[in-house]
């Protein structure tokens, strides 16, 4: 880790990412939060797909039972 002095006399901490480019602490935090948001969105999409699949399965079962009742009535 390397420290740099800015003109306002505040120490800015710079970390080196695996590729060797300097990255400010705020950038690192922003990337971490963006990654967390992407993971959350992926899990949310997966959960939504499961709910939709269950809903369609229930609807298909209802339609099948309805078709069987109609076929028996004829």
C-alpha positions as CSV (number, residue, x, y, z in Angstrom):
1,X,0.0,0.0,0.0
2,X,1.3,3.5,-0.8
3,X,0.2,6.8,0.6
4,X,0.1,10.0,-1.3
5,X,-0.2,13.6,0.0
6,X,-2.8,15.8,-1.7
7,X,-2.9,19.6,-1.7
8,X,-5.5,19.6,1.1
9,X,-3.0,17.7,3.2
10,X,-5.2,14.6,3.5
11,X,-3.7,11.2,3.1
12,X,-5.1,9.2,0.2
13,X,-4.6,5.5,0.4
14,X,-4.0,3.7,-2.9
15,X,-4.2,0.0,-3.3
16,X,-2.8,-2.0,-6.2
17,X,-5.3,-4.3,-7.9
18,X,-4.1,-7.7,-9.3
19,X,-3.3,-6.0,-12.7
20,X,-1.1,-3.5,-11.0
21,X,-3.1,-0.4,-11.6
22,X,-3.5,2.0,-8.6
23,X,-7.1,2.1,-7.3
24,X,-8.4,4.6,-4.8
25,X,-10.2,3.3,-1.7
26,X,-13.5,4.9,-2.9
27,X,-13.2,3.1,-6.3
28,X,-12.6,-0.2,-4.5
29,X,-15.6,0.3,-2.3
30,X,-17.8,1.3,-5.3
31,X,-16.7,-1.8,-7.2
32,X,-17.5,-3.9,-4.2
33,X,-20.9,-2.4,-3.8
34,X,-21.6,-2.8,-7.6
35,X,-20.6,-6.5,-7.3
36,X,-22.9,-7.0,-4.4
37,X,-25.7,-5.3,-6.3
38,X,-25.1,-7.6,-9.3
39,X,-25.1,-10.7,-7.1
40,X,-28.4,-9.5,-5.4
41,X,-30.0,-8.9,-8.8
42,X,-28.9,-12.3,-10.1
43,X,-30.5,-14.0,-7.0
44,X,-33.6,-11.9,-7.4
45,X,-34.0,-12.9,-11.1
46,X,-33.5,-16.6,-10.2
47,X,-36.1,-16.4,-7.4
48,X,-38.5,-14.6,-9.8
49,X,-38.1,-17.3,-12.4
50,X,-38.9,-20.0,-9.9
51,X,-42.0,-18.2,-8.8
52,X,-43.1,-17.8,-12.4
53,X,-42.4,-21.4,-13.2
54,X,-44.5,-22.5,-10.3
55,X,-47.4,-20.2,-11.4
56,X,-47.3,-21.7,-14.9
57,X,-47.2,-25.2,-13.6
58,X,-50.3,-24.6,-11.4
59,X,-52.1,-23.0,-14.4
60,X,-51.2,-25.9,-16.6
61,X,-52.5,-28.4,-14.0
62,X,-55.7,-26.4,-13.7
63,X,-56.1,-26.3,-17.5
64,X,-55.5,-30.1,-17.7
65,X,-58.1,-30.9,-15.0
66,X,-60.6,-28.6,-16.7
67,X,-60.0,-30.3,-20.0
68,X,-60.5,-33.7,-18.5
69,X,-63.8,-32.6,-16.9
70,X,-64.9,-31.2,-20.2
71,X,-63.9,-34.5,-22.0
72,X,-65.9,-36.6,-19.5
73,X,-68.9,-34.4,-19.9
74,X,-69.1,-34.9,-23.7
